[in-house]
Amino acid sequence: MDKGEKKNLLIYAHYYSPDPASTGQILQELAERMRESFDVTVICVVPSYSGNIAPEYQRKKIFYEKLNGIKIVRLRVPEFSKKNMASRVRNIIAYFFGAMRATKMVGNQDYVLAISQPPILGGLLGTYGKWRKHAKFIYNIQDFNPEQVMAVEYTRSRFLIGVIFNKAFGNPPKSLLYFCQDRIKESSYF
């Protein structure tokens, strides 16, 4: 495909190389494989998977980089502690709203790809990008584990669990075994 014929692809990735997060590594590999057919732009945070931000990424709010042929828009977000839920939420919310602002700056896009990380907001961000750019939306669901709803006893509603499992796997389990600290626990729902 000629360079002039390439379609534009926007990828939302909370984390991207050099961060070690698995989703960032997966999206880097995907972006680099897609660059032959697409002009790829990634909107992500500055390297901060550890919770800390290097001094060179603290002087501006937005950084424009190119890595292995991929255009990257990096957003400064607040530092966070993995042990402090409020600081993590602040970090995620800052990425979400920063990515919405950055979406306005990346030019026309034919496709928008988002993953389900951060939970809920990843899909909302992709939907926003689709709407804002009049693009086709690709939603990649990562780490969807409906059995976690049961394991943490988020709900004991047989109806809700049935709906989740029917949508995900075609039928609900009779029971579920899961590891809980140093023991195995079994839950029977149906």
Sequence and secondary structure as in RCSB ss.txt:
>XXXX:A:sequence
MDKGEKKNLLIYAHYYSPDPASTGQILQELAERMRESFDVTVICVVPSYSGNIAPEYQRKKIFYEKLNGIKIVRL
RVPEFSKKNMASRVRNIIAYFFGAMRATKMVGNQDYVLAISQPPILGGLLGTYGKWRKHAKFIYNIQDFNPEQVM
AVEYTRSRFLIGVIFNKAFGNPPKSLLYFCQDRIKESSYF
>XXXX:A:secstr
  GGG EEEEEE SS TTS  HHHHHHHHHHHHHTTTEEEEEEEE S TTS   GGGSS SEEEEEETTEEEEEE
      TT HHHHHHHHHHHHHHHHHHHTTS   SEEEEES STTHHHHHHHHHHHHHT EEEEE  S  THHHH
HTTS   HHHHHHHHHHHHSS  SEEEEEETTEEEEEE  
